[in-house]
């Protein structure tokens, strides 16, 4: 998989759309989206200096530490289900 500047820009636009201002009023929706974005945001091909899950959470007015603490089981389940292989296949 190749992630170029244009792909990253498109992905950021998608994130902005699913976390647009009118939707930020629904706390359950925002939590659901942020937990699921955690895996995507940590894909090894995304540049860390341009893409940060913590920044996404903060822009959604969510404390990332609090969300991680209160949703640990959900994070762990999703990480187990959606993790990318650690070695080349």
N, CA, C and O atoms as a printed pandas DataFrame, in Angstrom:
     atom_number atom_name residue_name chain_id  residue_number  x_coord  y_coord  z_coord
0              1         N          UNK        A               1    0.849   -1.182    0.000
1              2        CA          UNK        A               1    0.000    0.000    0.000
2              3         C          UNK        A               1    0.886    1.233    0.000
3              4         O          UNK        A               1    1.829    1.323    0.786
4              5         N          UNK        A               2    0.598    2.151   -0.847
5              6        CA          UNK        A               2    1.369    3.387   -0.910
6              7         C          UNK        A               2    0.498    4.555   -0.469
7              8         O          UNK        A               2   -0.634    4.717   -0.924
8              9         N          UNK        A               3    1.047    5.354    0.419
9             10        CA          UNK        A               3    0.339    6.537    0.895
10            11         C          UNK        A               3    1.120    7.750    0.409
11            12         O          UNK        A               3    2.231    8.015    0.867
12            13         N          UNK        A               4    0.531    8.468   -0.509
13            14        CA          UNK        A               4    1.156    9.683   -0.993
14            15         C          UNK        A               4    0.444   10.898   -0.419
15            16         O          UNK        A               4   -0.520   10.765    0.334
16            17         N          UNK        A               5    0.918   12.063   -0.773
17            18        CA          UNK        A               5    0.334   13.304   -0.259
18            19         C          UNK        A               5   -1.138   13.428   -0.630
19            20         O          UNK        A               5   -1.945   13.886    0.179
20            21         N          UNK        A               6   -1.493   13.023   -1.846
21            22        CA          UNK        A               6   -2.890   13.138   -2.269
22            23         C          UNK        A               6   -3.786   12.164   -1.500
23            24         O          UNK        A               6   -4.914   12.509   -1.146
24            25         N          UNK        A               7   -3.292   10.953   -1.241
25            26        CA          UNK        A               7   -4.068    9.979   -0.472
26            27         C          UNK        A               7   -4.278   10.461    0.951
27            28         O          UNK        A               7   -5.372   10.331    1.501
28            29         N          UNK        A               8   -3.241   11.012    1.545
29            30        CA          UNK        A               8   -3.335   11.521    2.905
30            31         C          UNK        A               8   -4.322   12.676    2.983
31            32         O          UNK        A               8   -5.084   12.788    3.943
32            33         N          UNK        A               9   -4.303   13.529    1.974
33            34        CA          UNK        A               9   -5.236   14.646    1.925
34            35         C          UNK        A               9   -6.675   14.153    1.836
35            36         O          UNK        A               9   -7.561   14.679    2.509
36            37         N          UNK        A              10   -6.904   13.143    1.004
37            38        CA          UNK        A              10   -8.253   12.576    0.880
38            39         C          UNK        A              10   -8.700   11.944    2.197
39            40         O          UNK        A              10   -9.853   12.100    2.601
40            41         N          UNK        A              11   -7.810   11.246    2.855
41            42        CA          UNK        A              11   -8.142   10.624    4.133
42            43         C          UNK        A              11   -8.477   11.688    5.180
43            44         O          UNK        A              11   -9.412   11.518    5.963
44            45         N          UNK        A              12   -7.729   12.764    5.193
45            46        CA          UNK        A              12   -8.025   13.855    6.126
46            47         C          UNK        A              12   -9.383   14.466    5.828
47            48         O          UNK        A              12  -10.107   14.831    6.755
48            49         N          UNK        A              13   -9.747   14.586    4.554
49            50        CA          UNK        A              13  -11.061   15.117    4.194
50            51         C          UNK        A              13  -12.180   14.200    4.675
51            52         O          UNK        A              13  -13.224   14.671    5.126
52            53         N          UNK        A              14  -11.959   12.899    4.580
53            54        CA          UNK        A              14  -12.951   11.943    5.066
54            55         C          UNK        A              14  -13.125   12.091    6.579
55            56         O          UNK        A              14  -14.250   12.118    7.078
56            57         N          UNK        A              15  -12.029   12.186    7.293
57            58        CA          UNK        A              15  -12.092   12.343    8.753
58            59         C          UNK        A              15  -12.808   13.638    9.116
59            60         O          UNK        A              15  -13.627   13.658   10.035
60            61         N          UNK        A              16  -12.505   14.711    8.406
61            62        CA          UNK        A              16  -13.189   15.985    8.669
62            63         C          UNK        A              16  -14.691   15.858    8.432
63            64         O          UNK        A              16  -15.489   16.432    9.173
64            65         N          UNK        A              17  -15.072   15.112    7.409
65            66        CA          UNK        A              17  -16.494   14.947    7.094
66            67         C          UNK        A              17  -17.214   14.128    8.158
67            68         O          UNK        A              17  -18.334   14.464    8.543
68            69         N          UNK        A              18  -16.589   13.062    8.635
69            70        CA          UNK        A              18  -17.272   12.227    9.627
70            71         C          UNK        A              18  -17.218   12.823   11.021
71            72         O          UNK        A              18  -17.923   12.371   11.923
72            73         N          UNK        A              19  -16.380   13.840   11.198
73            74        CA          UNK        A              19  -16.329   14.555   12.481
74            75         C          UNK        A              19  -16.636   16.040   12.282
75            76         O          UNK        A              19  -16.008   16.895   12.906
76            77         N          UNK        A              20  -17.597   16.343   11.419
77            78        CA          UNK        A              20  -17.961   17.737   11.168
78            79         C          UNK        A              20  -18.691   18.306   12.388
79            80         O          UNK        A              20  -19.224   17.559   13.209
80            81         N          UNK        A              21  -18.707   19.602   12.491
81            82        CA          UNK        A              21  -19.242   20.308   13.656
82            83         C          UNK        A              21  -20.638   19.861   14.082
83            84         O          UNK        A              21  -20.837   19.635   15.276
84            85         N          UNK        A              22  -21.610   19.719   13.194
85            86        CA          UNK        A              22  -22.943   19.298   13.655
86            87         C          UNK        A              22  -22.938   17.914   14.325
87            88         O          UNK        A              22  -23.752   17.653   15.210
88            89         N          UNK        A              23  -22.037   17.045   13.910
89            90        CA          UNK        A              23  -21.990   15.694   14.477
90            91         C          UNK        A              23  -21.253   15.639   15.818
91            92         O          UNK        A              23  -21.394   14.667   16.561
92            93         N          UNK        A              24  -20.475   16.666   16.129
93            94        CA          UNK        A              24  -19.704   16.668   17.365
94            95         C          UNK        A              24  -20.580   16.791   18.609
95            96         O          UNK        A              24  -20.110   16.553   19.722
96            97         N          UNK        A              25  -21.845   17.160   18.432
97            98        CA          UNK        A              25  -22.758   17.260   19.565
98            99         C          UNK        A              25  -23.182   15.887   20.083
99           100         O          UNK        A              25  -23.645   15.770   21.218
100          101         N          UNK        A              26  -23.028   14.858   19.267
101          102        CA          UNK        A              26  -23.421   13.509   19.653
102          103         C          UNK        A              26  -22.195   12.778   20.220
103          104         O          UNK        A              26  -21.389   12.231   19.468
104          105         N          UNK        A              27  -22.065   12.777   21.547
105          106        CA          UNK        A              27  -20.881   12.219   22.204
106          107         C          UNK        A              27  -20.688   10.738   21.908
107          108         O          UNK        A              27  -19.551   10.297   21.740
108          109         N          UNK        A              28  -21.755    9.962   21.838
109          110        CA          UNK        A              28  -21.628    8.529   21.556
110          111         C          UNK        A              28  -21.093    8.293   20.143
111          112         O          UNK        A              28  -20.268    7.407   19.921
112          113         N          UNK        A              29  -21.569    9.089   19.202
113          114        CA          UNK        A              29  -21.092    8.981   17.819
114          115         C          UNK        A              29  -19.603    9.307   17.750
115          116         O          UNK        A              29  -18.828    8.575   17.134
116          117         N          UNK        A              30  -19.208   10.406   18.383
117          118        CA          UNK        A              30  -17.816   10.845   18.344
118          119         C          UNK        A              30  -16.914    9.777   18.959
119          120         O          UNK        A              30  -15.861    9.462   18.405
120          121         N          UNK        A              31  -17.317    9.222   20.096
121          122        CA          UNK        A              31  -16.532    8.166   20.742
122          123         C          UNK        A              31  -16.402    6.970   19.803
123          124         O          UNK        A              31  -15.310    6.428   19.630
124          125         N          UNK        A              32  -17.501    6.564   19.206
125          126        CA          UNK        A              32  -17.510    5.423   18.279
126          127         C          UNK        A              32  -16.514    5.655   17.140
127          128         O          UNK        A              32  -15.717    4.774   16.819
128          129         N          UNK        A              33  -16.562    6.821   16.542
129          130        CA          UNK        A              33  -15.679    7.144   15.416
130          131         C          UNK        A              33  -14.222    7.191   15.861
131          132         O          UNK        A              33  -13.353    6.623   15.199
132          133         N          UNK        A              34  -13.950    7.861   16.973
133          134        CA          UNK        A              34  -12.563    8.003   17.426
134          135         C          UNK        A              34  -11.930    6.661   17.777
135          136         O          UNK        A              34  -10.764    6.423   17.459
136          137         N          UNK        A              35  -12.675    5.802   18.416
137          138        CA          UNK        A              35  -12.126    4.490   18.760
138          139         C          UNK        A              35  -11.770    3.727   17.490
139          140         O          UNK        A              35  -10.730    3.070   17.435
140          141         N          UNK        A              36  -12.604    3.803   16.488
141          142        CA          UNK        A              36  -12.349    3.090   15.247
142          143         C          UNK        A              36  -11.246    3.747   14.404
143          144         O          UNK        A              36  -10.543    3.065   13.659
144          145         N          UNK        A              37  -11.102    5.043   14.521
145          146        CA          UNK        A              37  -10.027    5.731   13.798
146          147         C          UNK        A              37   -8.654    5.448   14.400
147          148         O          UNK        A              37   -7.632    5.654   13.745
148          149         N          UNK        A              38   -8.630    4.984   15.626
149          150        CA          UNK        A              38   -7.360    4.739   16.300
150          151         C          UNK        A              38   -6.473    3.795   15.491
151          152         O          UNK        A              38   -5.282    4.055   15.317
152          153         N          UNK        A              39   -7.049    2.707   15.001
153          154        CA          UNK        A              39   -6.271    1.735   14.233
154          155         C          UNK        A              39   -5.815    2.340   12.913
155          156         O          UNK        A              39   -4.651    2.203   12.536
156          157         N          UNK        A              40   -6.722    3.006   12.210
157          158        CA          UNK        A              40   -6.380    3.616   10.925
158          159         C          UNK        A              40   -5.294    4.675   11.097
159          160         O          UNK        A              40   -4.354    4.736   10.305
160          161         N          UNK        A              41   -5.419    5.498   12.119
161          162        CA          UNK        A              41   -4.472    6.593   12.334
162          163         C          UNK        A              41   -3.074    6.095   12.690
163          164         O          UNK        A              41   -2.104    6.846   12.586
164          165         N          UNK        A              42   -2.966    4.856   13.100
165          166        CA          UNK        A              42   -1.658    4.309   13.460
166          167         C          UNK        A              42   -1.106    3.343   12.406
167          168         O          UNK        A              42   -0.215    2.540   12.682
168          169         N          UNK        A              43   -1.657    3.441   11.196
169          170        CA          UNK        A              43   -1.133    2.616   10.107
170          171         C          UNK        A              43    0.329    2.997    9.893
171          172         O          UNK        A              43    0.662    4.182    9.895
172          173         N          UNK        A              44    1.204    2.010    9.710
173          174        CA          UNK        A              44    2.634    2.307    9.604
174          175         C          UNK        A              44    3.033    3.183    8.424
175          176         O          UNK        A              44    4.123    3.754    8.432
176          177         N          UNK        A              45    2.175    3.305    7.407
177          178        CA          UNK        A              45    2.539    4.131    6.256
178          179         C          UNK        A              45    2.075    5.584    6.365
179          180         O          UNK        A              45    2.369    6.392    5.484
180          181         N          UNK        A              46    1.369    5.918    7.414
181          182        CA          UNK        A              46    0.947    7.311    7.590
182          183         C          UNK        A              46    2.034    8.074    8.340
183          184         O          UNK        A              46    2.503    7.614    9.381
184          185         N          UNK        A              47    2.438    9.225    7.827
185          186        CA          UNK        A              47    3.498    9.991    8.491
186          187         C          UNK        A              47    3.020   10.567    9.827
187          188         O          UNK        A              47    1.996   11.247    9.883
188          189         N          UNK        A              48    3.749   10.297   10.874
189          190        CA          UNK        A              48    3.369   10.730   12.229
190          191         C          UNK        A              48    3.317   12.253   12.372
191          192         O          UNK        A              48    2.506   12.780   13.134
192          193         N          UNK        A              49    4.178   12.952   11.641
193          194        CA          UNK        A              49    4.209   14.403   11.784
194          195         C          UNK        A              49    3.005   15.072   11.123
195          196         O          UNK        A              49    2.751   16.249   11.379
196          197         N          UNK        A              50    2.258   14.359   10.281
197          198        CA          UNK        A              50    1.099   14.945    9.616
198          199         C          UNK        A              50   -0.216   14.356   10.099
199          200         O          UNK        A              50   -1.276   14.919    9.825
200          201         N          UNK        A              51   -0.174   13.249   10.805
201          202        CA          UNK        A              51   -1.388   12.517   11.142
202          203         C          UNK        A              51   -1.272   12.031   12.575
203          204         O          UNK        A              51   -0.434   11.179   12.869
204          205         N          UNK        A              52   -2.074   12.541   13.449
205          206        CA          UNK        A              52   -2.017   12.135   14.842
206          207         C          UNK        A              52   -3.428   11.884   15.372
207          208         O          UNK        A              52   -4.296   12.753   15.294
208          209         N          UNK        A              53   -3.643   10.686   15.912
209          210        CA          UNK        A              53   -4.940   10.364   16.489
210          211         C          UNK        A              53   -5.247   11.292   17.662
211          212         O          UNK        A              53   -6.398   11.675   17.870
212          213         N          UNK        A              54   -4.238   11.646   18.412
213          214        CA          UNK        A              54   -4.418   12.561   19.544
214          215         C          UNK        A              54   -4.931   13.910   19.041
215          216         O          UNK        A              54   -5.844   14.484   19.635
216          217         N          UNK        A              55   -4.357   14.414   17.963
217          218        CA          UNK        A              55   -4.816   15.683   17.390
218          219         C          UNK        A              55   -6.254   15.587   16.884
219          220         O          UNK        A              55   -7.042   16.518   17.047
220          221         N          UNK        A              56   -6.588   14.444   16.266
221          222        CA          UNK        A              56   -7.958   14.246   15.790
222          223         C          UNK        A              56   -8.927   14.279   16.969
223          224         O          UNK        A              56   -9.970   14.930   16.902
224          225         N          UNK        A              57   -8.584   13.580   18.043
225          226        CA          UNK        A              57   -9.448   13.557   19.229
226          227         C          UNK        A              57   -9.592   14.956   19.825
227          228         O          UNK        A              57  -10.692   15.365   20.197
228          229         N          UNK        A              58   -8.506   15.672   19.913
229          230        CA          UNK        A              58   -8.560   17.031   20.470
230          231         C          UNK        A              58   -9.417   17.962   19.617
231          232         O          UNK        A              58  -10.153   18.792   20.151
232          233         N          UNK        A              59   -9.324   17.828   18.300
233          234        CA          UNK        A              59  -10.155   18.650   17.408
234          235         C          UNK        A              59  -11.635   18.328   17.579
235          236         O          UNK        A              59  -12.497   19.167   17.318
236          237         N          UNK        A              60  -11.922   17.096   18.023
237          238        CA          UNK        A              60  -13.309   16.688   18.272
238          239         C          UNK        A              60  -13.731   17.017   19.703
239          240         O          UNK        A              60  -14.790   16.583   20.155
240          241         N          UNK        A              61  -12.904   17.781   20.413
241          242        CA          UNK        A              61  -13.162   18.185   21.802
242          243         C          UNK        A              61  -13.281   16.990   22.743
243          244         O          UNK        A              61  -14.123   16.972   23.640
244          245         N          UNK        A              62  -12.427   15.994   22.524
245          246        CA          UNK        A              62  -12.392   14.801   23.360
246          247         C          UNK        A              62  -10.993   14.671   23.947
247          248         O          UNK        A              62   -9.997   14.824   23.241
248          249         N          UNK        A              63  -10.929   14.390   25.232
249          250        CA          UNK        A              63   -9.644   14.140   25.886
250          251         C          UNK        A              63   -9.200   12.727   25.499
251          252         O          UNK        A              63   -9.826   11.756   25.923
252          253         N          UNK        A              64   -8.135   12.590   24.704
253          254        CA          UNK        A              64   -7.738   11.263   24.231
254          255         C          UNK        A              64   -7.348   10.320   25.368
255          256         O          UNK        A              64   -7.618    9.121   25.293
256          257         N          UNK        A              65   -6.725   10.838   26.404
257          258        CA          UNK        A              65   -6.353   10.008   27.550
258          259         C          UNK        A              65   -7.566    9.470   28.280
259          260         O          UNK        A              65   -7.603    8.301   28.661
260          261         N          UNK        A              66   -8.548   10.317   28.472
261          262        CA          UNK        A              66   -9.786    9.902   29.130
262          263         C          UNK        A              66  -10.525    8.862   28.288
263          264         O          UNK        A              66  -11.030    7.874   28.821
264          265         N          UNK        A              67  -10.588    9.081   26.989
265          266        CA          UNK        A              67  -11.256    8.131   26.109
266          267         C          UNK        A              67  -10.550    6.776   26.147
267          268         O          UNK        A              67  -11.205    5.736   26.209
268          269         N          UNK        A              68   -9.230    6.786   26.112
269          270        CA          UNK        A              68   -8.470    5.537   26.156
270          271         C          UNK        A              68   -8.680    4.819   27.492
271          272         O          UNK        A              68   -8.752    3.590   27.531
272          273         N          UNK        A              69   -8.776    5.572   28.573
273          274        CA          UNK        A              69   -8.972    4.982   29.895
274          275         C          UNK        A              69  -10.363    4.386   30.045
275          276         O          UNK        A              69  -10.521    3.298   30.599
276          277         N          UNK        A              70  -11.365    5.095   29.556
277          278        CA          UNK        A              70  -12.744    4.627   29.733
278          279         C          UNK        A              70  -13.165    3.585   28.705
279          280         O          UNK        A              70  -14.175    2.908   28.893
280          281         N          UNK        A              71  -12.410    3.449   27.626
281          282        CA          UNK        A              71  -12.784    2.521   26.549
282          283         C          UNK        A              71  -11.686    1.503   26.264
283          284         O          UNK        A              71  -11.565    1.026   25.136
284          285         N          UNK        A              72  -10.896    1.169   27.255
285          286        CA          UNK        A              72   -9.746    0.281   27.051
286          287         C          UNK        A              72  -10.143   -1.049   26.417
287          288         O          UNK        A              72   -9.486   -1.509   25.483
288          289         N          UNK        A              73  -11.201   -1.665   26.910
289          290        CA          UNK        A              73  -11.617   -2.963   26.367
290          291         C          UNK        A              73  -11.976   -2.864   24.887
291          292         O          UNK        A              73  -11.633   -3.738   24.091
292          293         N          UNK        A              74  -12.668   -1.789   24.536
293          294        CA          UNK        A              74  -13.054   -1.605   23.137
294          295         C          UNK        A              74  -11.829   -1.389   22.248
295          296         O          UNK        A              74  -11.744   -1.939   21.150
296          297         N          UNK        A              75  -10.876   -0.581   22.736
297          298        CA          UNK        A              75   -9.632   -0.372   21.987
298          299         C          UNK        A              75   -8.892   -1.691   21.795
299          300         O          UNK        A              75   -8.446   -1.996   20.689
300          301         N          UNK        A              76   -8.761   -2.461   22.847
301          302        CA          UNK        A              76   -8.016   -3.717   22.774
302          303         C          UNK        A              76   -8.695   -4.711   21.825
303          304         O          UNK        A              76   -8.020   -5.409   21.068
304          305         N          UNK        A              77  -10.012   -4.772   21.865
305          306        CA          UNK        A              77  -10.743   -5.672   20.983
306          307         C          UNK        A              77  -10.521   -5.281   19.518
307          308         O          UNK        A              77  -10.252   -6.135   18.674
308          309         N          UNK        A              78  -10.637   -3.987   19.231
309          310        CA          UNK        A              78  -10.441   -3.531   17.857
310          311         C          UNK        A              78   -9.002   -3.730   17.391
311          312         O          UNK        A              78   -8.764   -4.090   16.238
312          313         N          UNK        A              79   -8.062   -3.501   18.269
313          314        CA          UNK        A              79   -6.661   -3.718   17.900
314          315         C          UNK        A              79   -6.413   -5.187   17.579
315          316         O          UNK        A              79   -5.692   -5.504   16.633
316          317         N          UNK        A              80   -7.003   -6.077   18.354
317          318        CA          UNK        A              80   -6.832   -7.512   18.095
318          319         C          UNK        A              80   -7.484   -7.914   16.777
319          320         O          UNK        A              80   -6.946   -8.742   16.042
320          321         N          UNK        A              81   -8.632   -7.334   16.482
321          322        CA          UNK        A              81   -9.364   -7.683   15.262
322          323         C          UNK        A              81   -8.761   -7.063   14.009
323          324         O          UNK        A              81   -8.727   -7.702   12.957
324          325         N          UNK        A              82   -8.292   -5.842   14.109
325          326        CA          UNK        A              82   -7.927   -5.078   12.918
326          327         C          UNK        A              82   -6.433   -4.816   12.763
327          328         O          UNK        A              82   -6.033   -4.049   11.887
328          329         N          UNK        A              83   -5.622   -5.422   13.575
329          330        CA          UNK        A              83   -4.195   -5.166   13.487
330          331         C          UNK        A              83   -3.631   -5.637   12.159
331          332         O          UNK        A              83   -4.034   -6.665   11.615
332          333         N          UNK        A              84   -2.690   -4.855   11.654
333          334        CA          UNK        A              84   -1.985   -5.264   10.449
334          335         C          UNK        A              84   -0.908   -6.237   10.840
335          336         O          UNK        A              84   -0.414   -6.184   11.966
336          337         N          UNK        A              85   -0.523   -7.137    9.936
337          338        CA          UNK        A              85    0.530   -8.101   10.259
338          339         C          UNK        A              85    1.832   -7.389   10.633
339          340         O          UNK        A              85    2.171   -6.355   10.057
340          341         N          UNK        A              86    2.537   -7.938   11.579
341          342        CA          UNK        A              86    3.799   -7.332   12.003
342          343         C          UNK        A              86    4.948   -7.766   11.109
343          344         O          UNK        A              86    6.031   -7.181   11.148
344          345         N          UNK        A              87    4.712   -8.778   10.316
345          346        CA          UNK        A              87    5.761   -9.204    9.388
346          347         C          UNK        A              87    5.182   -9.280    7.980
347          348         O          UNK        A              87    3.967   -9.372    7.805
348          349         N          UNK        A              88    6.048   -9.241    6.990
349          350        CA          UNK        A              88    5.582   -9.288    5.603
350          351         C          UNK        A              88    4.997  -10.652    5.300
351          352         O          UNK        A              88    5.514  -11.681    5.733
352          353         N          UNK        A              89    3.912  -10.639    4.550
353          354        CA          UNK        A              89    3.252  -11.894    4.184
354          355         C          UNK        A              89    3.578  -12.241    2.761
355          356         O          UNK        A              89    3.119  -13.265    2.254
